[in-house]
Amino acid sequence: MTTALLERKLARAQAKIEILESMIEDKTRELFIANQGLAASLDYQRQISRILPESLLIIRSDGTIKDTNISATKLLRYSAEQCGGMPLDKVWPTSDQTLPRVQDEGVIAGMEHTWMTADGTAVPVLLSISALQAGETELEYVCVASDLRERKQLESETRHAQKLQSVGQLAAGVAHEINTPMQFIGDNVHFLRESFTNLVDLIDVFEEVLEAVPEETVAKSLVTRLEDAQEDADVDYLRDRGPQAFLRTLDGVERVSKIVAAMKSFSHPGHDKAPLDLNQAIETTLTVAANEYKYIADVELQLGDVPAVMCHSGDINQVLLNLIVNAAHAIEGQDTNDEKGTIVIRSELQGNDAVISVSDSGCGIPEAVRPRIFEPFFTTKEVGRGTGQGLALCHTIITDKHGGSLTFETEVGRGTTFFVRIPTAESASSPDAGAAA
């Protein structure tokens, strides 16, 4: 091969090398620019995640916290440095019950749980958790949490406002219930005051007689005055009716006191769970709602031996009120030829559950509307009488707040029975237990 030919081949090879070097340089420049863009994008996304209003936790497969955003550190009251490497169960005590489910299912959304802050405050949160493959074998979890404290507070205030609205609607009936005993209290007090005045007059004359007797100067006129005073006092009548008047007055005072105590108990907000005597709650609610049913139905109580249950007392009172008033309205809406219906309220212990049933002899629930009776704003009552929030509120209180159930059985033309079932064990109705179930 000649030298000239070799030089030509070498020149062509050199040209190709230059072209390849240029291409590599271009690709390297493109890759550098792409890496810069990716880094900028990752930094941008990281900045976005850090300023999100929701709390964000990145959790390692070993159950420790890898990273947090600003909202999470503010919520938990730990610094970012303190969170790094912290065991997750320190801030989320029941995490070991949930993470295995995420590993199996990939994503779990909309769970209510409780987190613990650095100062020991329990914070209700709504969680969404996703499993993320961080490497060939490493698995991480991305947890997004919304603070539910404001929502819970608003829900509590809304329920309390609805309860006070119910009390306001019952106010006229309660006033009537108080007015009746107050009327005979007033009549008895007038009777006793008048009798007391007559007795004082009689005693005055007796004293004059006693003064005159030792001197044997009892005048005929004084005897006449004594006889008149004795007749005005009507001692025999007073001896017969006086004790009854006192008893009726005391009974009236007791009835008024009972109504006032019932109203106080019923309207108490009851923010925290406390042991509640369900039978006492039933009787309290019946006292408050008496004017709603007493002209419509007779109430039969079949109260069993039920232990005190951890409840929000105000909410349970609201549920009982709604069910009792609904029962009265169901009976009122049925043509019974002015005959009073019957409301039967039972309480009993079934296993670990306290069960209250409210039965009415009303018109029953038509089959077409049964699937909708727990829907908010759905009502079959005429405009102005029903808001459609009563049974929906009851369902939320019993199922969401107490981990129980609200069900019913009905037959058109024969009546309806609602069953309130509440777990007696506190752990069974906790938010974490309900979410993990």
Secondary structure, 3 states (H helix, E strand, C coil): CCHHHHHHHHHHHHHHHHHHHHHHHHHHHHHHHHHHHHHHHHHHHHHHHHHCCCEEEEECCCCEEEEECHHHHHHHCCCHHHHCCCEHHHCCCCHHHHHHHHHHHCEEEEEEEEEECCCCCEEEEEEEEEEEECCCCCEEEEEEEEECHHHHHHHHHHHHHHHHHHHHHHHHHHHHHHHHHHHHHHHHHHHHHHHHHHHHHHHHHHHHHHHHHHHCCCCHHHHHHHHHHHHHHCHHHHHHHHHHHHHHHHHHHHHHHHHHHHHHHHHCCCCCCEEECHHHHHHHHHHHCHHHHCCCEEEEEEECCCCCEEECHHHHHHHHHHHHHHHHHHHHCCCCCCCCEEEEEEEEEECCEEEEEEEECCCCCCHHHHHHCCCCCCCCCCCCCCCCCHHHHHHHHHHHHCCCEEEEEEECCCEEEEEEEEECCHHHHCHHHHHHC
